[in-house]
């Protein structure tokens, strides 16, 4: 798998701390290279956060610990669900795990569901269908500037993402993820909700793999 990671990763743009833009460009690249459906119908963008904006993730490149754990305010990944593949795939350039990774192993290694967490650290997941994400998402990177207008981290060299309707910034709407917003159950019609709702749906950690086991 290491050799695959070496050949795949250089094809993708990666700017540390701009995970939402990294994922936007991953999805575009997967479509343009034929790895994903040209209309992105098999791609989903997943925002991870919680009420307190404190989520522990393991195997992160930005970590300075041996186990790769870091506390993010939010994170974004791409999940590809192809009906011809046995397992959904996770595309995450901020992870030290194989790129891509099977969803089950990514969940086990990155989220460590069996690791006991206080309630304020429990993760929730906003699942957005990639075609909807392409049309509606926007970020002018304002969240990466300090009060004096200086960059907290250097932005990508390409232009910011603007939504089809001209909206220049709505990232805050996507990362505002509350436990109260999580659906009570995973049902078949939830896939349609994800495909038709601008902000998708929110699920809890026990439901993320269950959702991607549904026919899409």
Secondary structure, DSSP 8 states (H G I E B T S, - for coil): -HHHHHHHHTTS---TT-HHHHHHHHHHHHHHTTSS-TT-TTEEEEEEE-TTS-EEESSBTT--STT--EEES-EEEEEE--TTSSS-EEE-TTBSS-SSEEHHHHIIIII-TTS---GGG--EEEEEEHHHHHHH--B--GGGB-TTS-BSS---SS--B--TT-----HHHHH---GGGB-SS--TTHHHHHHH-TT-EEEETTTHHHHTTS--
